[in-house]
Each structure stands twice: as structure tokens, then as C-alpha cells.
Amino acid sequence: MKEHFDSRDAFWIHEPKSYEVGEEKIVITTEPGTDFWQRTYYGFRNDNAPALLIATEEPYFSFVVKTEFDSKRRFDQCGVLVYQDSENWLKASIEYENEAFQRLGSVVTNNGYSDWATTDIPAEQNVMYYRLSRRESDFCVENSWDGETYRQMRIAHLFAGGGKIQIGMYACSPEQSSFRAVFSQFGFTECQWAPHV
């Protein structure tokens, strides 16, 4: 199991115009009208957000990352992503809503249909840690305010999540906005999601 997200092994989907990639920090400056979403409720299909990913066939691991951001417009978001293709992926992030609150949540897209599970958090929160654990085609998404104590957000299955997967970080601005997302303290560990007994 790799301990680091090695940028030399990483690749972009929808490479952004402005970014920085280093061994300790990755920065994405979002562009307006970028998003990942498929069909459900809104009807539209968006698949143009930038993501920096690594491919792995390791069936059991955890991936952690710290996000810092200055989002300020509705639906601005950055977080962790497993992306197989446009119709099969999952993401976890904070999405800015308004000056009162943001939505900490996750989206799972199977066979071309997205869902969205959220909880409201203060609008001024601009740092969040994520831990995404894999057990074959099942995934556990957790978040942490301090990088020490993680709380479960959801458990999900990806129908296209077996074998090789593509995992990493993403940021986007679905409306007419742009912001700077900073990713750090990223890496892989042994799977922190214990088997069910």
C-alpha cells in the first residue's frame, strides 16, 4: 500500500486552466460552470469538473486528505472523489449554500443517477478533512474537523467499483464563480474501516 498520493502517478480528468501540483500541496482554481451530477431531480447531466486522480487495484485501503477553501457562491465545492466514468462515481465535499450555512455531504452515482445526502454546517467553516475507505466495491466516507476524530458520513456501494478504481481530489463551481481549493496531508493508509463481524 502506498503511503503517499504521488503526483507523478496522478492524472487529470478535465484539466483546469490554473493549478499547482506538488508533493505536499495541490491547488485547484475552479472555473465557472463546472460540476459532477447526473440526472436526478435537476434533470441535467454535468461531467466537466477537474479532478486529479490515481488508479489503484488495491481492494482494501483508506485515503485521507485535508481541504481548505475560500468558496463563496452557491454549490462551490471541493473534496474527495472516486471516478470510474461519467455515470459511476462518488464524491464527498462541502457545498456552499449561503451566508448562513453550507452543506457537508456526499453524492453517489450508480448507472447514471446521482443522489445527494447532506447535513448543514456553519457557512464560515473553510477547512475539512476526509477519509475514504475501500473494501472491494464498498466504500465508507468519513469527515473530520481536526484531522484526528473522524465521523461516518455514509456507506455506499459502487456497481462499477470493483477491480481498478480512480481516486483523488476535485473542485468545481457549478454557477458563475471561481475559488481556490487547497489540498494537503493527502495519502493512503491501511484500511481504517474494519470488517463487519
N, C-alpha and C positions, 0 to 999 in steps of 0.2 A: 504494500500500500504506500503510495506517495504521501509525503507529509506536506508538500507544498504544491500550490497551484502554479506550475511552471509556465510562465508566459511564452516560453519557447515552444511549448507544445500546444498552445492555445490558438484558436482561430475565430474569426468574426463571422457572424451572420448579420447582414445589414450593417456593414462597417460605417461608423459615424464619421462626419467630417472633422470633428475635433475630439481628440482623446490623448491620453498619456498612458503608456503601459510600462510598468516597472516591476521589479521582483517583490517590492514591498507595498506598492500602491498602484491602483488603476483608477483613472479618472475618465468619466464619460460626460461630455456636454451634450445634452439632449437637443433634438431638433423638433419643431412643431409637427403635429400630425402623425406621431409615431406611437405604435401600440401593438400589443398582442391581445386579440379577442376573437372568438368565433361564435357568431350567430345568436346565441341565446338572448332572449328579451329584446336586445337592441336591434337585432337583425343584421347588423353589419359584420364584415369579416376583415379584421386588421391583422397584418402579419409583416410589419415593417420596422419593428423596434430593433436597435442594436443590442447584441449580446456577445460577450467574449466567453467561449466555451472550451472545454477539454473533453475528449472522448475517452471513455473507460469501459472495460468489460468486468471490472471488479464487482462482484454481486453484493458485498456487504461492506459498507463504509459510512462515514459521516463527513460532510463538507460544511465548513464554517466560514463566515465572512462578516466583517463589520461594515456597515453602510453609514455614510454621513452625507447630508444633502441640504440644499437651500431651496427646496421646491416651494412654490407659492401660487400655483394655478391648479384648478380642478383637474384631478386624475394624474397629475405629475407623480411619478413613481420610480423606485429603484429597489432592486433586491436580488434574490437568488432564482435560478431557472434551470429546469430540465427540459430540453427542447429536442424532440425526435424529428418532427416535421410540423408543418403548419397546422395540422389537425390533432396533434398529440403532444401535449406538453403540460408542465405545471410551473407556477411561479408563486413566490411569496414576497410581499412588499408592504410599504406604507403608501397609500394613495392620498394625496392632499385633497381635501374637500372644500373647506372654507376657513375663515379666521377663528372659528370656534373649535373645530375638530378635524381629525384625519381618520382614515380607515386603515387599520392594520389588518391585512387579510391575505388570502390565497385564492388562486384560481387553478382548477384542474380542468383540462380539456382532453376529452376522450372522443375519438371518432368524429371530430369536427364540432363538438358542442362544449362551450365553456360554462363553468359555474363560478360563483364568487361568494366566499364565506368571509365575513368581516366582524371586527369589533371596533368601537370608536375609542380613539385616544386623543390626548391634547394636541392642538394644532402646532404648538411650539416644539414638539418633540422632533429633533432632527438627527438623531443617532439611533440605530437599531442593529443588533446582531441577529444572525440567522444560523440555524443548524439544520441541514437537510440530510436525513439518514436514509440509506437504501438497504432493503432486504429483498433482493431479486427484483420483482416487478412492483413491490410495495414500498411506499415512502412515508416517512414521518417528518413533518415540518414543525420546527420549534423556533421561538424567538427569545431574545434576552435583552434587557435594558442595560445590563452592565457587563455582559460577556462572561458571566460566572454562572448565574442561575437561569436555566432555560425552561420555558413552559410550552407545552404542546399546543400547536395551532390546529393541526389536523393530521389524520392518517388517510392516505389515498392510494389507489391502485391506478397504474397506467397500463392500459391494454397493449401499448406498444413499448413498454418499459423493460422488456427482457433483453438479455444479451448486452450489446454495446449501447450505452447512453451518452448523451452530450449534456454536460452540466457546467454551470458557471454563473455569471453575473449579467444583469441587464439594467437599462434605464430608458425611460421614454416619457414623452409629453404628448398625450393624445389631442389636446387642444392647442391653441396658438400660444405656446410657451416654450421656454428653454431654461434649463437649470444645470448646475454642476453636481454630479454624483461622484463621491469618492469611496472606493472600496479598499479595505486594508485588512490585515490579520486573517487573510484567507488561507485555507489549507485543508488537507484531508487527514482524518484520523481513523483509527479502528471504529467500527460501528458502535455508536453510543446508544442505539435503540435496541434494547435487549429482546431476545426472542420471547414469545409468549409461552408460558408454561402453566 
